[in-house]
Amino acid sequence: MTGEEVISIYEKVAVITHQMLAAAREYDWEQLAALESQCASHVATLRRDESAVPLTGMVREQKVKFIRQILADDREIRTITEPWMEQLSMLIKSTGTERKLAQVYGANQTG
């Protein structure tokens, strides 16, 4: 892998992360999940191959620029998704509690 290939992958991750932000803003969770999968694939490639590639000067600056953009988009995605995730978690817990109550008290009810 060359430095240009590394930067190309960072750029792809930045583009995908920005698309993920757009999906999150539209509450399009299926699109967000699909894009996250693509992003994870590119990140896995970087983890596997990047460390052997020395980056210098301008290329390193480009990498830093893309990482900052990725982190900013990620921060905003989390701001949008975390309250939704919390609500979903509470709903699941509530449904589980209701089911347990129905099992306990429903079984003891007589007609």
C-alpha positions as CSV (number, residue, x, y, z in Angstrom):
1,M,0.0,0.0,0.0
2,T,1.3,3.5,-0.9
3,G,0.7,6.8,0.9
4,E,-1.7,7.8,-1.9
5,E,-3.7,4.6,-1.4
6,V,-3.8,5.3,2.4
7,I,-5.1,8.8,1.8
8,S,-7.6,7.6,-0.7
9,I,-9.1,5.2,1.9
10,Y,-9.2,8.0,4.5
11,E,-11.0,10.1,1.9
12,K,-13.5,7.3,1.3
13,V,-14.1,7.0,5.0
14,A,-14.7,10.7,5.3
15,V,-17.2,10.7,2.5
16,I,-19.0,7.7,3.9
17,T,-19.0,9.2,7.4
18,H,-20.6,12.4,6.0
19,Q,-23.2,10.3,4.2
20,M,-23.8,8.5,7.5
21,L,-24.4,11.9,9.1
22,A,-27.0,12.8,6.4
23,A,-28.7,9.4,7.0
24,A,-28.8,10.1,10.8
25,R,-30.3,13.5,10.3
26,E,-33.0,11.9,8.2
27,Y,-33.5,9.1,10.8
28,D,-32.8,6.6,8.0
29,W,-31.4,3.9,10.3
30,E,-31.2,1.2,7.5
31,Q,-29.0,3.5,5.3
32,L,-26.9,4.4,8.4
33,A,-26.3,0.8,9.2
34,A,-25.4,0.0,5.5
35,L,-23.0,2.9,5.4
36,E,-21.5,1.9,8.7
37,S,-20.7,-1.5,7.3
38,Q,-18.9,0.0,4.3
39,C,-17.0,2.3,6.7
40,A,-15.9,-0.6,8.9
41,S,-14.6,-2.5,5.9
42,H,-12.3,0.5,5.0
43,V,-11.2,1.0,8.6
44,A,-10.3,-2.7,8.7
45,T,-8.1,-2.3,5.6
46,L,-6.4,0.7,7.3
47,R,-5.8,-1.2,10.5
48,R,-4.3,-4.1,8.6
49,D,-2.1,-2.3,6.1
50,E,-1.5,1.3,7.1
51,S,1.2,0.9,9.7
52,A,3.8,-0.2,7.2
53,V,3.3,3.0,5.1
54,P,5.3,6.1,6.1
55,L,3.5,9.4,5.5
56,T,5.3,12.6,5.1
57,G,4.5,16.3,4.9
58,M,1.5,17.1,2.7
59,V,0.2,13.5,2.8
60,R,0.2,13.5,6.6
61,E,-1.6,16.8,6.7
62,Q,-4.3,15.4,4.4
63,K,-4.7,12.4,6.7
64,V,-5.1,14.7,9.7
65,K,-7.7,16.8,7.8
66,F,-9.7,13.7,7.0
67,I,-9.5,12.4,10.5
68,R,-10.7,15.7,11.9
69,Q,-13.7,15.6,9.5
70,I,-14.5,12.0,10.3
71,L,-14.4,12.7,14.1
72,A,-16.6,15.8,13.7
73,D,-19.2,13.9,11.7
74,D,-19.0,11.0,14.1
75,R,-19.6,13.3,17.1
76,E,-22.7,14.7,15.4
77,I,-23.9,11.2,14.5
78,R,-23.6,10.2,18.1
79,T,-25.5,13.3,19.2
80,I,-28.4,12.3,17.0
81,T,-28.3,8.5,17.6
82,E,-27.6,8.2,21.3
83,P,-31.0,9.6,22.5
84,W,-32.7,7.3,20.1
85,M,-30.7,4.4,21.3
86,E,-31.6,5.2,24.9
87,Q,-35.3,5.4,24.0
88,L,-35.1,2.1,22.2
89,S,-33.3,0.5,25.2
90,M,-36.0,1.8,27.6
91,L,-38.7,0.4,25.3
92,I,-37.1,-3.0,25.2
93,K,-36.8,-3.0,29.0
94,S,-40.4,-1.9,29.4
95,T,-41.6,-4.6,27.0
96,G,-39.5,-7.2,28.9
97,T,-41.0,-6.0,32.3
98,E,-44.5,-6.1,30.9
99,R,-44.0,-9.6,29.6
100,K,-42.6,-10.8,33.0
101,L,-45.6,-9.2,34.8
102,A,-48.0,-10.8,32.4
103,Q,-46.4,-14.2,33.0
104,V,-46.5,-13.8,36.8
105,Y,-49.9,-12.2,37.2
106,G,-51.5,-13.6,34.1
107,A,-50.8,-17.2,35.3
108,N,-52.4,-16.5,38.7
109,Q,-55.6,-15.0,37.3
110,T,-58.7,-17.0,37.4
111,G,-61.2,-16.5,34.7
